[in-house]
């Protein structure tokens, strides 16, 4: 595995691979890798022999007071995990390499960012769309793998790729969970023992939701039941519980005429904000 | 010369050229070609054997009440001119090909769009940045040629390319003028005989400005003299006369410490809005 720190070096290296006729699959991450990220590498390897992973904690997608500074980092461990899993090129730029000057260009995706994390974290998805666009221009991948745990992020990226005609195929990859159901996240490391125990309520709340459950409940009743279950855990502090059409992410009043929905949760335990979701085809 | 109407056909064709090791130079236009456009083709041919020209009157960069509907079009004449000048591929998409659905993604460049045409035409440069980004993703050029007559457009595109790490080199190309000095523009065809005669005042007003003139006048005096000369033509209706630092496009109070300035004009003759500019290194 090659570790590259500058855009110029990465372009030179990938230009060589491309000249040899190789396609490139890309796994953008913020590091502190877990099995969720590693499963993205597996999906990438399945479509292309050259897998580029980036590790970049992007400051522009964190709001004031969010956890940019304390976001967990462990490059040596990440490097080892990436190499073991078969990453070809690890791209680890400094913030000054990605943002040498104060940027004046912003990419904004409307409508699908107006709810969920887009509402809770103003500016977050502008930061995501803009940095992903930068990374796509730097790596020029044929494929890019994103985890469905950040379902709204996947929807935003897919919308951007479609609207701006990016020559890349987005591969959404399923959520990876702990044995007890908790969705893997780099932020899980923030949880203390009791919070970690109660956090399993997110996946429990989602587990009960299937086409049969949706047939027996209105959207309002689904939200109410999920909310009540999460609220029964004393350390859980709900940011949002939403049920939206998928992938358009619009509120719905009834299930008729809707082909898929997403139930999406954001819940704080102490200072740690966790998200989870389930997409159900009706 | 090949004429291509769909994104898919263009990608397939250019993919072949690229596989053979060719670089691609791109000349985006709104058609109704004149010698200004043709000179861009010459610059493109100088850097690459494969020259792609697009002709697309982009609706999203026209404001309400602007001339999108009546913008001059003549594809048969354009096709002939492009072929004669050595364009390899002419890309002529329909509006529905470029915007099959209502787009949700917008690219916005701040600061350098706050004055000049950015102030006179709100939303214009968002439309320009977004469609140029789409065209760059469709054509994937190594070089792209833009005319300096739209100096603010060049500055916006260069800023976007830098901020978003587009893998393309922008080649700004000098303004081409009629014998009497009028800058070539597809919109010149709107002018009646008397307007056409008086329109030469734009280039006359700029011609007097050189380092010596700037040494003898403050920025305020330069603007005043240019404004007075243009105002002396009865059909001229000034939209703006501005003197800004270049390429940052910021207002300046004095010339000290500034390495280059732009004097930029927008003047209406009847319903026809003309622009012109001069960049002076100090």
Interface residues (C-beta under 8 A of the other chain):
Chain A: X7 X11 X101 X103 X104 X105 X106 X107 X108 X109 X110 X111 X112 X129 X130 X133 X134 X137 X138 X140 X159 X160 X162 X163 X164 X165 X166 X167
Chain B: X7 X11 X101 X103 X104 X105 X106 X107 X108 X109 X110 X111 X112 X129 X130 X133 X134 X137 X138 X140 X159 X160 X162 X163 X164 X165 X166 X167
